[in-house]
Amino acid sequence: CETNNIPATFFEIVVSTTLLHFAESNVDAAVLEAGLGGRLDATNVIRESWMSVITNIGLDHTRVLGTNKNAICWEKAGIIKVG
């Protein structure tokens, strides 16, 4: 964000603070809910996951994710990790 002069969103700050707390607390597992969902979501900084779940796809966040369900599905699939 700093290099492009784009301020962090409230959600990004909350996710960052939460992940720092988890790291300092040495948690074994955590459940995170995506905000925007998918490729551009703040929770996508997690490199490894045991599971990714995508629920129903609606026409939300169309300004960022796309204007139709196919585009939104492609973006939301970006949260899925290999392995």
Summary of the structure (lengths in Angstrom):
residues: 83
radius of gyration: 13.9
end to end distance: 28.9
largest distance: 40.7
contacts: 170
relative contact order: 0.17
helix: 49%
strand: 0%
